Amino acid sequence: MKNMDLNNLLSQMTIDEKIGQLVQFVRAFYSDDKNGEITGPLNELNITEDVIWNSGSVLGSDNAEDMIEIQKRYLEKNRLKIPLLFMADVIHGFRTVFPIPLAIGCTWDMELAKKSAEIAAKEAALSGTNVTFSPMVDLVRDPRWGRVIETTGEDPYLNGLFATAFVQGYQGNMTDEYNIAACVKHFAGYGASEAGREYNTVDMSERNLRENYLPSYKAAVDAGVELVMTSFNTVNGIPSTGNSYLMRDILRKEWGFKGIVISDWAAVQELIPHGVAKDGKEAAKKAIEAGVDIEMMTSNYVNNLRELIEKEKIKMELLDEAALRILELKNKLGLFENPYRTANAQKAEEAYLCKEHREIAREVAYKSFVLLKNNNILPFSKEKNVAIIGPFAKNNRILGPWSVQGKEEEAVNFLEGIQNKIGREKVVTVEGGGINCEDKSNFAEAIEAAQKADVVILALGEDQDMSGEAGSRAYITLPGVQEELAKEIFKIGKPTAVVLFNGRPLEMTSWYKEAPAILEAWFPGSETGNALADVLFGDVNPSGRLTMSIPYTVGQIPVYYNCYNTGRPKNEGTEGNRFLSQYIDIPNEPLYHFGYGLSYTEYSYGDIDLNKTVMKYNEKITAKIKVKNIGKMAGIETVQLYIRDITASTVRPIKELKGFKKIYLEPNEEKQVTFEIGEDMLKFYNSECNYLSEKGKFEIMIGHDCKNVKGAEFELI
C-alpha cells in the first residue's frame, strides 16, 4: 500500500475532508465519554463532531491501548478510511527518560544522542506514537528563557550536529518498524526571545539569523526531517506562522524541504493578538499562504478555508498541496497498510526501562555531567560516611520538563544511587528545607549531619517546573534559602561537593568560591542516582563540557563565547583604561565558559603543527597537535578546534567552533589529534548575505575549551 496512488485518493476527497487533514486536536476530542460528545471544547472552537472524524492528526496520546481505540473509532466514522497520525512531545525519552537535551549537548557525543533518540522512538512507536515534536534546535544565549533545557546550546555548528543525530535516531531510514517521524522546531529564531521571556518578540538582522540561528534547522532538513514546526515569535516583524519568507522562500525554495509544516499550539489563532490578522479568516489565509500545513488546536482552517476558496481569496492548490503532504507522510509510515502500525501494549511494557535502555540512560547521564570545580575533593572514597543535604537528597522530581511519559517513582533518586554504590549504612540524608521555601528551621539538623559525616554532598537546584516552556526566570540564582544553607555547611570545613539539579545555567557568584567542588548534573533522568554515584565515587571520570556559558551574573546576559569584538575591546594589558567595552563592577567573561569542564585527570597540549601556512581555495590545511594525559586516571578529552577570521569585510566572531574530537587516554598516554581545514569552514554571510569566504589571514585555535587553547595562523589566497 506504500505505493498507493495518493493523487487518486486526493481526488476522491471533498473539500471538507481535505481541510480536515489540516487540523490537529488533542486526544480528548476522540474520547468515547458522553457518547463521543465533548460539548464545551467543540463549542469553543465552533466545530461539530463531523470535523473530529475528518481531522488528520491527534496530539498527546501516549499509550497503545488509547491509540488503538481512537484509531478504531475514527476509521469506523471516516468515509475514506484515512488513518489518523498520532503525535506527541517525545523530547528526551519516552518512558525511559534521558537527561534534558541541554545536558545531552554537554556530552559532545553524537552517537549517544542518536542512540537516545532511537530508544525513545522505539518506546514511542510501541505506544502508538507516529511523530515526535523533537528535536528542538533553537540556538540559545539567555538562560532566563526556560526552554534552554530543550536545546543543545549556544553554538550553531554543534547544534547542527545534534540536530542531525536526533533526526537520524528517531527516523532511521523510515522503513524500520520502530522509526517515527521527527519534527524540528521552532522555526525560526525562537531562542532569541527578548529578555528571555517566553513567547516574546524576536528582532535580529538577516545576517545574524542566517549565520547563527538557521544552520541547525538546515542541518535537520538536510538529514531528512519529516516535519517543521513554526515558532511563536516574530521574524522581521512578522510572526513565523504567517511568514511566507521563512516558510516558502527559505524553507521550501532555498532548502528544498518537501515535508509538513505544522503550527505550534494555537499559533495560527495567535496571529490575531500579534496584530497581523483581524480575525480567524485572515489568520487562516495568512497561515495557509505562508505554507502552514497543519493547524494545531485551533479551528481557523476548518471554519474559514472553504469560504476563502469558494470566494477565490486563496487558491484550491494551496489546500491540495497541504493535504497531499499529510497523506504522503501517512503512507510513508505505512498507516494505510496498518493503521495501528507497531502499537502493542505488551511489547511496550517490555521495552520500557528495560536493562539496555537503563544502561544507555545511565551512560548518557554520567557523560553529561560537567565538573565545574574540584579542590582535590572528588572523587570520594567509598569507605567514607556521607551526608547528602539539600532538597534533592531523595527527591524524585529529577526527570526534568517535557518528560510527560516518564514516571518519577521509576527514577533512581540521589539517595538510592549512593546507597547502591556504597551501602545504606554509610549514608544519611537531611533536606534542610524545600526547593523554594524560606523556612530555615531544619538548618540545625543539616548542620549536625554534616558535622558527623566524613564527606558532604549538597544536593541543590531549581524545581523542574521552574524551567521548560513558560518557565522564564528573571533571577536565576538558587531559589529559596538554598544558598544560605550551602554557606552554613561550607563553614563546617568538611570535604563538600555541590551537585546542581537545574534546567538552565544558574548564577552562583555569591557562593561558588566557598564551594570545594561543584558538579553540574542538570536533570539527569531515569538513572540519576546511579550515574551520579558513578562519577562522585570515581568509577567514571567526568567528561562533560559546557555547551552554554554560565554567566557571572544575570546582568551580563546575553553572554556567549562566539561574540564580536568591538572597536574598544577589553584585552590583556588594557587594565586601568575606563573607556573600553566593559562593566565597571563585574568581568566581561562568564563565570564558566563554553567548552569548559574539568576531569579527575589533567591533559597537556603541545604546539599546533600546520603542514603549510598558505592555502588556496581548492586546498586543505592539516593541523596536528599532541595531547597527553599527565594525571593518574584514564579519561576522555574533548579536543576542540576554533577558527577566527582576523580581517574580513564584516566583523567576525572572536572565535568559532569548527570541529572537535573525543579521545580516550590512559595515564601518561599521548595521542596526536589531526584536523583538516577546508575553505568551506571559512565561509560566512557578508553584508549582502552572500555565503562565501574571503582571502586573508585566519587564526587556528585548538585546546581544552574555548579559552584554553594553543594558536597558529595561516592565510587564504
N, C-alpha and C positions, 0 to 999 in steps of 0.2 A: 504493500500500500504506500510505501515511501515514494513510489514512482507515480502516484495518482495524479490525475490532471486537475491541478488546483484552479486553473483558469476556468475549467468547465464547472467546477464546484462554485466558484465565484459567480458565474453567470446564472446559476440557479437561485442565488440568494436574493431576497428582497432588499430594498434599501434599508429597512429597519433591521434586518438580520446582519447586514454589513455594518451598520452603525453599532449594533450590539457587540460585535467583535472588538470594538474600540473602547469598551467600558470594562472597568475592574471594580468589583465590590469586595467587601470583607466576607468571610465565611458565614457569618451570622445571617446574611441575607438568604442563604440557601438552606437554612435550618428547617426541620420539619415541625418545630414548635408552633403552636397555634395554627396547625394545619397549613403551615407554609407562609402565614401572614406575618409580616413584620411591619405593622401599620405605621408606627412612628417614623422610623428611618425612611420608609418608602414615601411617606407623605412629605417629609422634609426635603427630599430630593425631587419631588414631583414626578415620581416614576410609578409604573404599575408592575405587577408580577410578570407580565409578558416580557418586560425589559430584562428581568433577572434571568429568565430562561432563554434569552438570546445573547446574554453577555458573554464575553470572550475569556475572562480570566478571573481567578479568585485570589484574594490576598489573605494570608495568615493561617491557613490550615496546616497543622503540624503533626498529624498522625495518620497512619494508613487507614484505619477504620473510618475516620472522618472523611478523608479524601475519597475513598471508595463509595461511601454512602452519598456524598454530594454529587460525585460524577454520575452515579447510577440514577439518582433522581433527576438530574439535569438532562441526561440523554433520553429519559422517558418523556420529557416535555419539549425537547428541542426538535424542530421539524426535520432538519437535515442531519441530525445526529453528529453535529460538530462538537468534539470534546472540549472541555474546559482546560485551560492552563492553570496550574497551581503554583503560586509564587509566595516566597517568604523571605524574611530577613535572616539569612544564614550568614552571619558576619564573621565570627571567629569560632566556628564549630557548630555542631547541631546539638546532640545530647552530650557527646564528649566535647568539652569546652576547652579551647586552646587559649593562650594568652591574648589579650587585646591586640589588634593589629599594630598599634604603635610599639608594643613590646616585640611582636614578631619582626618588625622592622629592625629592632636592635640586635637581632641575631645575625644580620647581614648574610643570611643563608637562604638562597632561593630554592634549593631542593627541599629544605624543611618547610618553607612556606607553601610550596606546591603540594607536598605530602599532606599538610594540614588541610588544604582545600580538597584534596582527593578524599580524605576521610570524612570531612563534613559533607561532601557531595554524596558519598555512599550512604551515610546515615539519613540524609535528607531524602534521597531517592527512594530508599526503602520505606520512608514515612509518607511518600506520596508527593513530595515537592519536585516540581519541574524546573523552576527558575529561582535563583538566589539574587537578591539585591546586593551584590558584592562582586568585585572589590570596590571600596571607596578609595579613590586615588588623589583626593584633593591635597594640594601642597599646603602646608600649614606653617605659620610663623608666629602665631599668637596663642599661647597656652590658656588664655582666658576662655577661648572657644571650647566648649565641652566636647565637640566632635573630633578633636585631635586624637581621641582614643581610637577612631576608626581608620586612621590613615597611617602611613609608614614614615612620615616625617617631612623635613624642610628641604629636601634635595630632589630636584626634578629627575636627575639621572637614576638615582636609587629608587625613587617611587615608580619609575617606568619599569625597572627590572622586577619589582614586586608585583606590579600590575600584570605583567606577562606571566609570572609564576602562578599567581592566583587564578587567572583565566585558564591557563593550561591545566591546573589542578582540578578545577570544577568541571571543565568541559571536555578534557581529553581530546579525542577526535570526534566527539559527538556520536559515536557508534557503540560505545560500551554501555551496558545496562545501567551502570551507576553514574554515568555522566549526566550532569544537569547544566542548563544554560546559565551563563553569568551575565550580570548587568552592571556595567561600570557606572560609577556615579561620583560626584554630582556635576553634570556638565553645564556650566563650567565656572571655575574660579571661586567656588563656594568657600574654600578655606581662607579667602581674603576678606571675609565679612568684617566691616568696620567695627573697631573696638572689641573684636572678639565676641560680638553679640549675635546670638542665633537669629537666623532669617534676615539678617541686616543687609544693607546695601554693599555692593562691591563696585569700586571705581578704580580702574587702572589703565595704563597705556596699552596700546596694541602690542608693543614690543614686550612688555612685561608679561602680558597674557600668553603670548606665543613662546616666549623664552623659558618661562618658569612654570606656568600653570597648565598649558595644553599638552606638553610632551607625555605626561603619564597617561592621559586619556588616549592619545595617539598610540602609545605602546599597547594598550588594551585592544584597540581597534585592529592594530596590526597582528595581534595574537589571535584574532578571530572572535572577539567577544560578540555575543548574540544580541545584547540589548544595551542601550544607553539611557540613563535616567537624567532628566533635566534638573537643574538646581533651582532653589527658591530665589536666588539673588538676581540682581540686575547685572548686565554686562553692557557697557557703553550706554547706560541709561534705559535699557530695555530688559525686562525680566526674561530669563533664559527660556521659559516655557512659551514665550511668544516671540522668540528671537530667531528670525529666518537666517540672519547672517551666521549665527552659530550652527544651527541645525542643517540648513540647506547648503550654504556656501562652504563652510569649513568641514563639517562632519561628513556630508554626503558627496559634495563635488570634489573638494580637495583630498579628503582621506578615503573616499570610495566606500563608505560604510553602507552596507546593504540590509542591516538588521532593523530591529524595532527600537523606536524611541518612545519611552514611557515617561509620563509626568511623575513628579514626586506627589505625595499625598495632598490632594486638593489644590495643586499648583495652578491648574487651569482656572479654577474659580478665583484664585488669588490675583489674577491679572486685574480684577476689578478694584480691590483695595490698593493695589500698586498704583492705580490711576492711569492704566493704558487701555482699559476696556470699560465701557459704561454699563454693560450688563452681560448676562450669560451668553447672549447671542454673539456679541462682539468678541467675548473671550473665546468662544468655540471657534469662531472664524480665524482669529489670530493664531490660535494654537495649531489648528489643522493646517493652515498655510505655512506656519513655521516648520511643520513636519512632525508634530507630536502624534504618534500612532495610537497610544493608549492613554485615556484619561483615568487617573486613579481617584476613586472615591468621591467624585462629584459628577453631576449629570448634565453638564453643558452640551456635550456632544449629543446625548440622547434627546434632549429637549429642543435642540436647535439645528442640527446638521441637515435634517430632512428639509426644513423650510429654507435654509440657506441654499441648498442645492436646487430646490424647485423654483426659487426666485432668482436662480443663476447668480447668486452672490459668491458662491465658490463652485469650482468645477467638480463634477462627479469623479473625475480621475483621482482627485485627492483622497476621496473615500475608498476607491478601489485599491489604490496602491497601499494604503494603510491596512486595510482588511487582508489583502493578499500577503503582506509581510507576516501578519499574525498566523495565517493559515500555513505559511511556509515553515515557521518555527514549530508549530504543532506537528506537521508532517515530518520534519527533521527529527523530532523527539520520538516519532513512532506512535503518536497518540491516536491517529486514525486506525492504525492496526490493532493497538491495545490501549484503550483509553485509561487503563489503570496502571499501565507500564509496570514498574517494579514494586509498587506499593504492596507491602507484605508485613503485617504487624509482628508475626513471629520472628521473621528474619531480622526485622528492625531491632527487636529486643535483644536478639543475639549479638547484633553489631554494636549496640550502644555500650560505650565504656568497656568494650572487650579488652583483653590483655594487650593486644597490639596497639589499639587506639590509645589506651592509657600510657603505654610506653612512649609513643610518639609525643603525646601531650606533655609528658614529663620532660622529654628531651628539648622540645621547643621552649618550655618554661625555663629550664636552667640555662639554656643558651641565650635567653632574652634578658636575664638579669645583668644589670650594669653596676659594677663595683666602683663607686664614686670616690671613696676614701678608705684608707686602711693603714692605721698606725701600728702595724705589726700585731693586730688583734686577731684577725682572721687568717686561716681557718681555726675554729675552736677544736680543742681536743674532745674526743668522745668520752673521756673519763671525767669531764668536769660536770658539776651540778649547775643547771641552767635555770634562770628565772626569765620567763617570757612575760613582758609587761607591756600593756597597751591595749587599745580597743580591738586590735586584730589578733590578739593572742590565741583565741579559739573561735574566731568569727568565721562563719561560712559564707559571708557576703563578699566573696573573693573571685567570683566569675567575671565580673565586670559588666558594663552596659551591653545591651544587644546580645545577651546570652539567653534569649527567651525560652529556648527548649531545654536549656541546662537546669539541673536541679541542685540547689545549694546543698541539700543533705547528702548528695552523692560526691561532693567535692572533699578532698583531703585538706583539712584546715591546718593551720600552722602548728598547733599543739600536737595533732595526730602525726604529722610528718616528723617532728622532732622525737616524739616517743617511739615511732617506728625505727628511728635511726639509733638512738642511744638508750632506750628503755624508759618505762614510765616512772621509775623510782628516782630518776635524776632530774626530773622536770617539774617545775611549779609555774602556775600562771596567775597573774593578777591583772585585771583590766585597767585599774587605776582611774577609770572614768570612761564615758562614752565618746563616740567619734566627734560629735558636735555639741557637747553639753558644757556647761560652766561649773559643774559640780567637782570640787576638789576633795570631797570627804574621803575618798578611797586612796588618796596620795600616801597616807601613812602606811597602809597595808602594802602598797607597791614598794615604798622605800625599805620597809622591813624585809620583804622578799629579796630585794636587790642586795641588801647587806649580807644576807645569809648565803647567797649564791656565789659560785666561783666566777661565773660569767653571766652577763645580762644581754638579752635581746629586747630591744624596744620595737614593738610592732605597731607602727603608726601609719596614719594616712587619712584619706578622704573616703566617705561612703561612695559606693559605686553609683548612686543616684546623683552625686554631685558633678558627674561628668556625663558624657554621652549627649544625645540630642536634647536641646533645651536645657543643657547643663552649663551654661556660661557662668563664670565667676569673676567678679571684679577683684577680689582678694584671693590669691592662690597660695596662701600660707596653709599650714596645718590648722584645721578648724578646731574650735573649742579651746580646751586648756591643754592640748597635747604638747605644745612647745614648753609650757611651764612644767609639765610632768617630766619631759625629757631633761630639762635643765636640773631638776631636783635629783634625777637619777645620775646624771653626769657628775654631780658634786660628790657622790659616794666614792668615785675613783675606781670602780671595778671595770675590767675589760668589757666594754659595751659596744654592741653593734646595733645601729638603727636600720631597720628594714621598712621600706616605704611601700605602701599599697596605694596606688593612685592611677587615675586615668589621664593625667597630664603632667608635664613638668611642674614641680612645686617650687615656690620661693622658700629658701631655707637659710637665708643670710643671717638671721638672728641667732641661729643655734649650730650651724654646721661646723664652726671652728672648735666647739667644745666636744663634738662627737668623735670618739676614737675611730669609728668605722661606719660607713653608710653604704647600704646596698639598695639600689633601686630595683624593686620587684614588679612594679606596675600591678595589674590584676592578672594573676598567672593562670587562672582557670582550674580545671578539674583536679590537677595534680599539684596544686600549690604547695602544700606542706612537704610532700616528698621531694620536690625539686629544690625547695629552699634548704631542706636538711642536707641534700647532696652537696650544695655549694658551701653552706656555713660550716660544715664539718669536713670539708676538704676532699670528698670523694669526686667532686667535679671542680675543675679550675674555671672560675668565671671568665667568659669571653665576650659578653655583650658590649656593644659600642653604641653610644647615643646617636640617634638619627634626628633628634630635635634638641636644640640648645636649651639648657636650664638657665633661666635668667637670674642675674644677680638680685634684681628686684623688679616688681611689676612696672615700674616707671620706665624701664628700658624698652618695653615691648612695643613693636616687634624687634627682636634681636635674633640674628641668624648669621651663619658663617659666610655665606656667599654674597655679601653685600658689596655695594660700590664704594670706591674711595671717594673722598671729597677733595676740593681744592685746598683745604686746610686739614689734612689728616693728622690725627694724633698718633705719632710713631715713637719708636725708641729714640731717645735723645731730645725730645721736644718738651720734656718736663719743665714746668715753670712758665710756659707760654700760655697765656689765658685765651688768646684769640685763635683757638683751634676748634674743630668739631668734637666737642667733649661735654660731659657733665662736670659740674664743679663739686659734686658731692658723692658720686659713685663712679666706678670704672665704666668704660665703654663696653668692655668684654662681658660675655655671660659668665655666670659662676662656673658652669661646666659646658664645654663647647662640643660642637658636632664631631662625631667620630671618637669621642673620649670614652675611656673605660679602662679600669685597672685589672690586673691579674695577680695571681699568687706567685707569679714569677716575673722576671724582667727580661726585656729584649733590647739588644743594641743594634743600631743600624750603621752600616758603612756609608761611604760616599756613593753618589749616583754615577754610574758609568754609562755614558752615551756612546753609541757606535759612531755618531757623527753629530756635528753641531749646526749643520746647514741641511735643510730639507726642501726638496722640490715638491710640487703639488701631487705628483703621482708616486711619491716615495713614502717610506715609513722610517721612523727613528726608533731604535731599540734602546730602552732604558733598563739597566740592571742595577740591583742593589742587594747586598748581603745582609741577612737578618740572622741574629744569633740569640739563642736562649741562654742568658747569663745567670739565670736563677737556679733553684733547686727542684723545680716541679715542672713536669711536662705541661704544655699549654698550646692553645690555638691563638695565633696572632693574625689580626686583620690588617694587612699591609695596604695602605691607601695611597692612590695616585691623584694628585691635584695639578691643574694647569692654570696659568694666568697669561692672558693676552696683555703684554706690557703696554703697548700703544696701539690704539685702534681708532676707527672713525667715530665710534661711540664709546662711552665709558663702559668698561668691562668689570665684572666682579673681581675682587682681590684674589679669589681662588675658586675653582670649580672642581668638584669630584668628577673624575673621568674614568676611574677604574679602581678595582681592589682585588686582592687575592687573599684567601684564608689559608694559612699554612700551619701544620702541626709540627711542633719542635720538642724533642726531648731535651733535658738539661744538657748544656754545652753543645747542643747540635746547632749547626749553621746551614742555612739554605740560601741559594741565590734566587731572587724573585725577578722575573722579567716582564716588562710591559712593552707593548708595541703602540706607538703613537702615530696615527694617520691624520691626513688633512681633514677628514670628517670630524675628528674630535676638536677641531679648532674653529668650527663654524659657529656663527651667531646671526641674530637678526639685526641688520643695520638700520639706519634711520628711516629707510623706505620699507622696512620689514621684509627685505630680501635675505634669504638664508644663504650665507656664504662665509668664506674665510678670507682674511686679508694678509698680505705679506707683512712681515715684521718679526720682532723678537717675542719669544714666549719663555716663560719660566715653568719648569717641571718641579714639582714638589712631591716627595714620597716619604711617608712616615707612619707613625702610630695613630695619629689623628690629625685634624685639620691644622692644629697649632704646632705640634712637634714633628717637624719634617726636615729632610735634607733637600737642598735645591741644586738645580743646574739650568743652564739656558741653551736655547737653540734658536735658529732663525728660519722662517719660511720664506723662500724666494720664488 
